[in-house]
Amino acid sequence: MGSFWMLAAGASFALMSVFVKLAAGQFSSHELVFWRSVLGLVFIYAFLRLTGHGGERLVGANLALHLRRGLVGFVALATFFYAVVKLPMSVAITLNYTSPLFLALIMPWWLHERPRPVQYLAVALGFLGVALLLRPWHGESDLVTGLVGLFSGFMASLAYVHVRQLGQLHEPEWRTVFWFAVVGAVGAGLFASVTGWHAPSVDNAWLLVFIGLFATFGQLAMTRAYRTGDTVVVASLAYSTVVFGSLLDGLIWNEKLPAVAWLGIAITVAAGVWAVTLNKKEQT
């Protein structure tokens, strides 16, 4: 069942990205992060009530770690949404899913070890794929936005490290998701207050609802997948988001990437799956 839940999560995250891109013409990326976080809180509260956890404490003994995880997660989400708005969706999602490449370097140091040569090789292969995807030598390449998307992958890897620490402390997953949404709402609200707000209307509020709905379901499905499935298999199937996103990119926006960019996506995904298996070996 773990594989099924990760495929469901992958489809949900891809659909969330679709609605982010659809809403981008009417809201800034900071506003979209805000509404995704606020609506996520609403859906999480409803989930807790329905599953009988509504009476549990929201503040536990590891609040500081939750807030740090929320902060790095907020930066990862904000930079990812920015990339989705500015880049083809398949490109933005691929860049965000470089997090296992960064983890291949971060996790050994976290475990007080040096990365093995094979881990450096996996990372080098992955960034070769990123180079082919972004094509910085091409005059029309939006390199700065691409680097923002790549930075979202780096921050996502830091968020994973924090989530792993919280799991080792036996923190419930819903509490991690809750505080992530709280920090995201506060952080994005502050940025949107500086850049300006756009009031939702009857015509566009449904886009925001679907962003929050698919984001929350994706997080819950991903959590269930890691709890019930094999870690390597589940983490590898997380790349289904890239596949779903690329298909939706073509169907909805008729996005046509050059062959070298598709080769870059394939290499990046392959290197990411390889890095996932290496990360697993480092943790056993």
N, C-alpha and C positions, 0 to 999 in steps of 0.2 A: 504493500500500500504506500510505502514511502515514495516510490517512483511516481505513482499516480498523483500524489499530493504535490510533488515538485513540478510535475508537468502542469498541474492546475495553477500553481504559483507562477510559473513562467508565463502562461497565457494571461494571467491577471496583471502581472507587471507590464507586459507588452500592451495590453488594453489600456492600462493606466497611462502609459506613454502616449497612446493615440489621443486620449482625451486632453492630456496636457498640451499636445500640439494643436488640437482643435481649439482649445481655449486661449492659446497664446496671442491671438489677435485682439483679445478683449481684456486680458489681464497680464500683468507683468509676471515674470517667473517667481519673484518673491511672493506675490499675492497667491499664486498657485500653490506654493509650498505652505503658505498660511492656511488656505482653505483645505488643502489635503490633510494638514495636521489637525485642524479643528474638527473637521468631519470624521477624521480617524478617531479622535477622542470620543465622539458621539457613538460611533459604531463599536468601539471597544467597550464603552459603558454598557451598550445594549447587549453585547456578547457576554459580558460578565454577569449581567442580570439573568440572561437566558440560561447560563450554565451554572447558576447558583453560587457565583463567586462575588456577588455584589457587596457582601458584608465584609470582605477581606480588606486589610489595611493597604492603602496606596503608598504609604511611607514606611520603608523597611530600614534595616540596619545599614544598608549599602547605598544610601541616597546619593552620596558624593560620586560614587562610581557610575550610578545611573545618569547623573547629570553630565559627567564627562562623556559617557557613551552617547547621550543625547546631543551634546555639542558637536562631536565629530560626525555623528550621523546627520545632523542638520546641515553641516557644511557639505557633506557628500551629496545629500539630497538637493540642496540649493544649486550646486554646480552641475549636477546631473540634469535638473530641470532646465537650467540655462542652456546646456548643450542640446537638449531635446528641442528646445524652441529654435535654436540657431542652425542646427545641423540636420542632415537627413537622419531619421529616427534610427535606422539600422546602424549608422556610424556612432551616434551618441550612446546607444545601448552597448555596443561592442566596447567602446572606450571605458564605460562604467564597469564592465565585466572583466577588466584587467586586474581586479583586486586579487585574484589568486596569484598573479605574477608578483605583486608586491608582498603578498603573504609568504611566498617562497623565500623571500629575503628576510622578512620581519620575524617570522616564527622561530627560526633557529636562534637568532639573537635573543629573542624573548625567553627561549629555553637555555640561554647562556652557552650557545654553541655557534660555531662558524658555519655558514651555508656551505654545502658540498658543491664541488664543481658542476655536477649535473643540474643543480638548482640554478646556478648562474647561466647554464646553457639554456634551460627552459625559459628563463627571463629574457635572455638575449633573443631567442626565437620569437617570443611574444612581442617584443618591441620592434623586431623586424616586421612583423605583421602590422603593428601600429603605424610604422613608417610607410608601408605600402598603402595603408588605409588613408592616412592623412596626406601623403605625397607632398611634403613641404617644399620639394623642388619645383612643384607645379605652381605657376603664377596665380591661379584662381583658388588655391587651397586656403581655407580659413584656419590658419595654423594656430592663432591665439585661442579661438573657440575650441579647437581640437585639444589644445593643452589643458583648457578648463575641464573638458570632458575626461581627459586622462587623470587630472587631479581628483576628480570625483571617484575614480577607481581607487586611487591611493587612500583617500579618506574612508572609503568603504572598507578597505582592508583594516584600517585602524579601528573602525566600528566593530568589525568581526572579532578582533582581539579583545575588545571590551566585553562583547557579548559572551565570548568564551569564558572570560574571568567571572562574569555574573553567573554563568551556568555552573562553574565550579563552586560558587558560593551558594548554590541551590536556590537562586532567585527565580521566581515563576516567570515564564516568558511574557505573560500578559502585563506584568509590572514593567518589564523592560520596554515593551511596545508603548505602554502608557506614557512613561517619562520621555521617551523619544518624541512622542507627539506633542507633549507639553513644551519641551525645549524648542521644537520646530515651530510651534505656533508663536511662542514669544519672540524667537529670533527673527522669523520671517515677518512678524508683525512690526517689529522695530524697523527693519529695512524698508518695508512697504510704506511705513509712515513718513520716511524720508523721501522716497521716490514718488509717492502718490498712490491713492486708492482709486479703484473703479468699483462702483456699487454693483453687485449682482442684480440681474433683472430676470423676469420670467423667461426671457428668451435664452439666457445663458447659464442660469443657476443649475440646470440639470447636468451641464458639463462638469461643474465642481463636485456635484454629488457622486457622479460616476468615478471621478478621480479618487475621492475618499473611499468609495466602496471597493474598487478594485485594488487599491493600495492596501487596505485593511485585510481583505480576504487573502491577498497574496502573501502578506506577512504571516497570517495565521496558518495558511496552507504550508508555507515554507517551514514554519516552526514544527508543524505536525510531521512534515517529511523528514526532517533531521531527527525527530524523536523516534520515528517508527521504521526508518529505512537505513540501509548501509550508507555511511557518511560519504565514501568516495563516489558511489553511484549517484546519490542524491546531489552532491555538489557538482558532479559532471552534468547532470540533467538540468541544473540551474541555467546552463547555456541554452536551454530551449527558449529562453526569453529572446536571445539574439535571433533564433530561427523564426519565432512567431513575429517579432518586431520587423524583421526583414520582409516577411510575407505581407504583413499589413502595410508596410511602407510602400510596397509595389502596388498592392490592390487599391489603396486609398489615394495616394499621392502620385502613383505612377513613377516613383523614383527610380531612376536608372543610373546605377553606379558603373564606372568603368571596370573592366575585367580585373585590372590590377588591384582595385579596391576590394572586390569580392575575394581575391586571393589573400589579401591582407586580413579580411575578416576570418577566413578559414584558418589561416596560420595562427592568428591570435586566439581563436577558440581552441584549436588543437594544443597550443602551448599552455592555455589556461587549464585544460583538462589534465595535462601532464603535470602541471604545477600542483593541482589538487591532490593527485596521487602522491607526489613528493611531500606535500604538507602533511598528509595523513601518516606517512612513514616517520616523519620527524616527531609526531605526537605519540607514537606507540613505542 
